[in-house]
């Protein structure tokens, strides 16, 4: 059994909370807002930045998960996407030319550790030395 370090477990926990918030938003917006607030609080406690993909999926002001047509309007203008929250009226503009910061997933971290021990060792064996 592979032991996971604390940062991997905390990232998995944040991913899990994010998934729950999106699933619950279909049934109960107030409960999903609680999960998003918990997600933000947990990320700040462990000093982990949320990726821009995750940050763009909910309202900054009221923590409502954006569901197009239900609780937000999405319009496209030139090089930006504009989200208007129907719950609080907050308008969020997202520049499409700006590269997204990725949320560090556990798979990426695990692949880095396996490269050090597993992949490099296999390459040395195949090269003969």
Secondary structure in CASP SS format (residue, H / E / C, confidence):
PFRMAT SS
TARGET T0000
AUTHOR 0000-0000-0000
METHOD secondary structure of the structure
MODEL  1
X C 1.00
X C 1.00
X C 1.00
X C 1.00
X C 1.00
X H 1.00
X H 1.00
X H 1.00
X H 1.00
X H 1.00
X H 1.00
X H 1.00
X H 1.00
X H 1.00
X H 1.00
X H 1.00
X H 1.00
X H 1.00
X H 1.00
X H 1.00
X H 1.00
X H 1.00
X H 1.00
X H 1.00
X C 1.00
X C 1.00
X C 1.00
X C 1.00
X H 1.00
X H 1.00
X H 1.00
X H 1.00
X H 1.00
X H 1.00
X H 1.00
X H 1.00
X H 1.00
X H 1.00
X H 1.00
X H 1.00
X H 1.00
X H 1.00
X H 1.00
X H 1.00
X H 1.00
X C 1.00
X C 1.00
X C 1.00
X C 1.00
X C 1.00
X C 1.00
X H 1.00
X H 1.00
X H 1.00
X H 1.00
X C 1.00
X C 1.00
X E 1.00
X C 1.00
X C 1.00
X C 1.00
X C 1.00
X C 1.00
X C 1.00
X E 1.00
X C 1.00
X C 1.00
X E 1.00
X C 1.00
X C 1.00
X C 1.00
X E 1.00
X E 1.00
X E 1.00
X E 1.00
X E 1.00
X E 1.00
X C 1.00
X C 1.00
X E 1.00
X E 1.00
X E 1.00
X E 1.00
X E 1.00
X E 1.00
X C 1.00
X C 1.00
X C 1.00
X C 1.00
X C 1.00
X E 1.00
X E 1.00
X E 1.00
X E 1.00
X E 1.00
X C 1.00
X C 1.00
X C 1.00
X C 1.00
X C 1.00
X C 1.00
X C 1.00
X C 1.00
X C 1.00
X C 1.00
X H 1.00
X H 1.00
X H 1.00
X H 1.00
X H 1.00
X H 1.00
X H 1.00
X H 1.00
X H 1.00
X H 1.00
X H 1.00
X H 1.00
X H 1.00
X H 1.00
X H 1.00
X H 1.00
X H 1.00
X H 1.00
X H 1.00
X H 1.00
X H 1.00
X H 1.00
X C 1.00
X C 1.00
END
